[in-house]
């Protein structure tokens, strides 16, 4: 596995969390990749090769993913199947930016993915042709940044979109406290939160808490008990159930897979490397938020 994290232009910081350029070599057998539930919407362009994903009608079957697709916020673990060498460019979008980029509620993407061409029909076809003609990854990345920049600027934020970042910040205190901090009743807060961030505040908080817990556990795997308590898990059983629901495995088994040689857990290793790099730098040197 080889990957790079190109810097995001400062004017796109409200839109893009980070960018991943990834190369995976084929193994003797197809590799089933695993990703945890995530708050981020992912825009992926396959530069070489392709992956299979579970069929929407029959999840036990695999079906080829589009050459470029957008996968929304997920409250369940995700899987894909790699049968050969792949090279791909993935952009993690800021949760608070998705509804404005789409021009409608981010809820349409919750636990779903679509071909990029179906989301931005005419504009994506033009971009796809330019990507094919571009020489090298820097040129392709610049084209993709220009595409996102244009989508961001052409759609003024809806009224509720203006509060998306505020909602995402307050939810760390829990749904009820977040509603109070936003100056809204709980029902009104829930409606507005779902419309702009793609899922209800309780589900969003659940995934956010697990993501924070997992990030800390990747850096300090021997401190699970204290980390679980600090993140609001009642006991080890509570953490185990949440980890199984949001990653597919209990936390202990998940960390063992990540530390081992299982090629299916490459995404967790990339995330761990990013966290280690971020901890080693001052905020002004770290290109992502």
QUIHU-V320556 format. One record per backbone hydrogen bond with DSSP energy under -0.5 kcal/mol. NH is the residue of the N-H (numbers start at 0). CO is the residue of the C=O. If there is no record, write none. Layout:
nh: [NH & NH]
co: [CO & CO]
//
This chain:
nh: [1 & 3 & 11 & 12 & 14 & 15 & 16 & 17 & 19 & 20 & 21 & 21 & 22 & 23 & 30 & 31 & 32 & 32 & 33 & 34 & 36 & 37 & 40 & 41 & 42 & 42 & 43 & 43 & 44 & 45 & 46 & 46 & 47 & 51 & 52 & 53 & 54 & 54 & 60 & 62 & 64 & 68 & 69 & 70 & 71 & 71 & 73 & 76 & 77 & 79 & 80 & 81 & 82 & 82 & 85 & 86 & 87 & 88 & 89 & 89 & 90 & 91 & 91 & 92 & 92 & 93 & 96 & 97 & 97 & 98 & 100 & 101 & 102 & 103 & 105 & 107 & 108 & 109 & 110 & 111 & 113 & 115 & 117 & 118 & 118 & 119 & 123 & 124 & 125 & 126 & 127 & 128 & 129 & 130 & 131 & 132 & 133 & 135 & 139 & 140 & 141 & 142 & 143 & 144 & 145 & 146 & 147 & 148 & 149 & 150 & 151 & 152 & 153 & 154 & 155 & 161 & 161 & 162 & 163 & 166 & 167 & 168 & 169 & 170 & 171 & 172 & 173 & 177 & 178 & 179 & 180 & 181 & 182 & 182 & 183 & 188 & 189 & 190 & 191 & 192 & 193 & 194 & 195 & 196 & 197 & 203 & 204 & 205 & 206 & 207 & 208 & 209 & 210 & 211 & 212 & 213 & 214 & 215 & 216 & 217 & 218 & 219 & 222 & 223 & 226 & 227 & 228 & 229 & 230 & 231 & 232 & 238 & 239 & 240 & 241 & 242 & 243 & 244 & 245 & 246 & 247 & 247 & 248 & 253 & 254 & 255 & 256 & 257 & 258 & 259 & 261 & 264 & 265 & 268 & 269 & 270 & 271 & 272 & 273 & 274 & 275 & 276 & 277 & 278 & 279 & 280 & 280 & 284 & 285 & 285 & 286]
co: [22 & 20 & 8 & 9 & 11 & 11 & 91 & 91 & 89 & 3 & 19 & 87 & 1 & 85 & 81 & 29 & 30 & 79 & 263 & 77 & 245 & 73 & 92 & 70 & 40 & 90 & 41 & 68 & 88 & 66 & 44 & 86 & 86 & 80 & 62 & 78 & 57 & 60 & 57 & 52 & 50 & 43 & 113 & 41 & 108 & 111 & 37 & 244 & 34 & 32 & 51 & 30 & 49 & 80 & 23 & 47 & 21 & 44 & 19 & 87 & 42 & 17 & 89 & 40 & 90 & 14 & 93 & 93 & 94 & 195 & 96 & 97 & 98 & 98 & 194 & 104 & 105 & 106 & 72 & 108 & 69 & 67 & 114 & 114 & 115 & 115 & 119 & 120 & 121 & 122 & 123 & 124 & 125 & 126 & 127 & 128 & 129 & 133 & 135 & 136 & 137 & 138 & 139 & 140 & 141 & 142 & 143 & 144 & 145 & 146 & 147 & 148 & 149 & 150 & 153 & 157 & 158 & 159 & 160 & 162 & 163 & 164 & 165 & 166 & 168 & 169 & 170 & 173 & 174 & 175 & 176 & 177 & 178 & 179 & 178 & 184 & 185 & 186 & 187 & 188 & 189 & 190 & 191 & 192 & 193 & 199 & 200 & 201 & 202 & 203 & 204 & 205 & 206 & 207 & 208 & 209 & 210 & 211 & 212 & 213 & 214 & 215 & 219 & 220 & 222 & 223 & 224 & 225 & 226 & 228 & 227 & 234 & 235 & 236 & 237 & 238 & 239 & 240 & 241 & 242 & 242 & 243 & 242 & 249 & 250 & 251 & 252 & 253 & 254 & 255 & 256 & 261 & 262 & 264 & 265 & 266 & 267 & 268 & 269 & 270 & 271 & 272 & 273 & 274 & 275 & 276 & 277 & 281 & 281 & 282 & 284]
//
